């Protein structure tokens, strides 16, 4: 997709009513500090529309990014490492589950995991949560540039085995630094949302 215009259209907190955007939505989930905001910025060709931070748990709302008035990229709150209370985390969990369960426009969920580490309990829980809500997530292995090329096949195998992924699950290595994987992710988004290159 050629990016003509992007904007942060809608921000939903715990008590917000989830919007009916009327457009296809692609959601991004992942533990705190896995690089979700960096990925979304890379996809949108923007440096700082999605706020990045070295402090885990920066995204505490569901953020809807409007792309070309055609689709929405939806940034879900990070889970796991955020410095916040158990009660707050519970609210985030309810908010995410409500979105996954009730959105009529959601076409797919991308689950981000750090390519350098085996999946932890939070990754497992999120993966199972997404599947339970009727979606087979596409896995994005972030921080690809932190590994040597020779280390990548073993790391991807560890992720597949660690999450017990079905054989046909798509696993895309990605680097926000080099943008490797960006085009493959966009190809998936275009296919899932019915976008074509006609007129672009």
MOTA-V519530 format. One record per pair of residues at least 6 apart in sequence whose ideal C-beta (glycine too) atoms are under 7 Angstrom apart, sorted by the first residue. I is the first residue (numbers start at 0). J is the second residue. D is the distance in whole Angstrom. If there is no record, write none. Layout:
I & J & D
I & J & D
This chain:
0 & 185 & 6
0 & 189 & 6
0 & 194 & 6
1 & 199 & 4
2 & 43 & 6
2 & 44 & 5
2 & 66 & 7
2 & 67 & 7
3 & 67 & 5
4 & 67 & 6
5 & 43 & 5
5 & 45 & 6
5 & 48 & 6
5 & 64 & 6
5 & 65 & 7
5 & 66 & 6
6 & 65 & 5
7 & 48 & 6
7 & 62 & 6
7 & 64 & 6
8 & 63 & 5
8 & 65 & 4
9 & 18 & 5
9 & 63 & 4
10 & 60 & 5
10 & 62 & 6
11 & 17 & 6
11 & 60 & 6
11 & 61 & 4
12 & 60 & 5
13 & 90 & 5
13 & 94 & 5
17 & 97 & 7
17 & 98 & 6
17 & 101 & 6
17 & 102 & 7
18 & 63 & 7
19 & 103 & 7
20 & 63 & 7
20 & 71 & 5
20 & 104 & 6
22 & 69 & 6
22 & 70 & 6
22 & 71 & 6
22 & 104 & 6
23 & 70 & 5
23 & 104 & 6
23 & 106 & 5
23 & 192 & 4
23 & 193 & 7
24 & 71 & 5
24 & 73 & 5
24 & 102 & 6
24 & 104 & 5
24 & 105 & 5
24 & 106 & 6
25 & 70 & 7
25 & 72 & 6
25 & 73 & 7
25 & 106 & 6
25 & 107 & 6
25 & 109 & 7
25 & 188 & 5
25 & 191 & 7
25 & 192 & 7
26 & 73 & 4
26 & 75 & 6
26 & 105 & 6
26 & 108 & 5
27 & 35 & 5
27 & 38 & 7
27 & 39 & 6
27 & 72 & 7
27 & 73 & 7
27 & 74 & 6
27 & 75 & 6
27 & 109 & 5
27 & 111 & 7
28 & 75 & 5
28 & 108 & 6
28 & 110 & 5
28 & 111 & 7
28 & 125 & 6
28 & 129 & 7
29 & 35 & 5
29 & 77 & 6
29 & 110 & 6
29 & 111 & 3
29 & 112 & 7
30 & 77 & 6
30 & 78 & 5
30 & 79 & 4
30 & 80 & 6
30 & 121 & 5
30 & 122 & 6
31 & 55 & 3
31 & 56 & 5
31 & 77 & 4
31 & 78 & 7
31 & 79 & 5
31 & 80 & 4
31 & 81 & 5
32 & 55 & 4
32 & 77 & 7
32 & 80 & 6
33 & 111 & 5
33 & 112 & 7
33 & 113 & 5
33 & 141 & 6
34 & 111 & 6
34 & 141 & 4
34 & 142 & 6
34 & 175 & 6
35 & 58 & 7
35 & 74 & 6
35 & 77 & 6
35 & 111 & 6
36 & 49 & 4
36 & 50 & 6
36 & 51 & 4
36 & 58 & 6
36 & 74 & 7
37 & 51 & 5
37 & 175 & 4
38 & 111 & 7
38 & 139 & 7
38 & 141 & 7
38 & 173 & 6
38 & 175 & 6
39 & 49 & 4
39 & 64 & 7
39 & 72 & 6
39 & 74 & 6
40 & 46 & 6
40 & 47 & 7
40 & 48 & 6
40 & 49 & 5
41 & 175 & 5
41 & 178 & 6
41 & 181 & 6
42 & 72 & 7
42 & 181 & 6
42 & 184 & 7
42 & 185 & 7
43 & 64 & 7
43 & 66 & 7
49 & 74 & 6
50 & 57 & 6
55 & 77 & 7
55 & 80 & 4
55 & 81 & 5
55 & 82 & 7
56 & 77 & 6
56 & 80 & 7
56 & 81 & 2
56 & 82 & 6
56 & 83 & 6
58 & 74 & 6
58 & 76 & 5
58 & 77 & 6
59 & 76 & 6
59 & 91 & 7
60 & 76 & 7
61 & 73 & 6
61 & 75 & 6
61 & 76 & 7
61 & 94 & 6
61 & 98 & 6
62 & 74 & 4
63 & 71 & 5
63 & 73 & 6
64 & 71 & 6
64 & 72 & 4
64 & 74 & 7
65 & 71 & 6
66 & 72 & 6
69 & 194 & 6
70 & 192 & 5
70 & 194 & 7
75 & 95 & 5
76 & 91 & 5
76 & 94 & 7
76 & 95 & 6
78 & 91 & 7
78 & 121 & 6
78 & 125 & 6
79 & 121 & 4
96 & 128 & 7
99 & 129 & 7
99 & 132 & 4
100 & 132 & 5
106 & 191 & 5
106 & 192 & 6
107 & 134 & 7
107 & 137 & 6
107 & 191 & 5
108 & 129 & 5
108 & 134 & 5
108 & 136 & 5
109 & 136 & 7
109 & 137 & 5
109 & 139 & 5
110 & 125 & 6
110 & 126 & 6
110 & 129 & 6
110 & 136 & 4
110 & 138 & 5
111 & 139 & 5
111 & 141 & 5
112 & 118 & 6
112 & 122 & 6
112 & 138 & 6
112 & 140 & 6
112 & 158 & 6
113 & 141 & 6
113 & 142 & 6
114 & 140 & 4
114 & 141 & 6
114 & 142 & 6
114 & 143 & 6
114 & 146 & 6
114 & 154 & 5
114 & 158 & 7
114 & 172 & 6
115 & 142 & 6
115 & 145 & 6
115 & 146 & 6
115 & 154 & 7
117 & 157 & 5
117 & 161 & 5
118 & 158 & 6
118 & 161 & 4
118 & 162 & 5
122 & 162 & 7
123 & 162 & 7
126 & 136 & 6
126 & 162 & 5
129 & 136 & 5
135 & 168 & 7
137 & 169 & 5
137 & 171 & 7
137 & 187 & 6
138 & 158 & 7
138 & 164 & 7
138 & 168 & 6
138 & 169 & 7
138 & 170 & 5
139 & 171 & 5
139 & 173 & 5
139 & 184 & 7
140 & 155 & 6
140 & 158 & 6
140 & 170 & 6
140 & 171 & 7
140 & 172 & 5
140 & 173 & 7
141 & 173 & 5
142 & 174 & 7
143 & 172 & 5
143 & 173 & 6
143 & 174 & 4
143 & 179 & 6
143 & 180 & 7
144 & 174 & 4
144 & 176 & 4
144 & 177 & 5
146 & 154 & 6
151 & 172 & 6
155 & 170 & 6
155 & 172 & 7
158 & 170 & 7
159 & 170 & 6
169 & 187 & 7
171 & 180 & 5
171 & 183 & 5
171 & 184 & 6
172 & 179 & 7
172 & 180 & 6
173 & 179 & 7
173 & 180 & 3
173 & 184 & 7
174 & 180 & 7
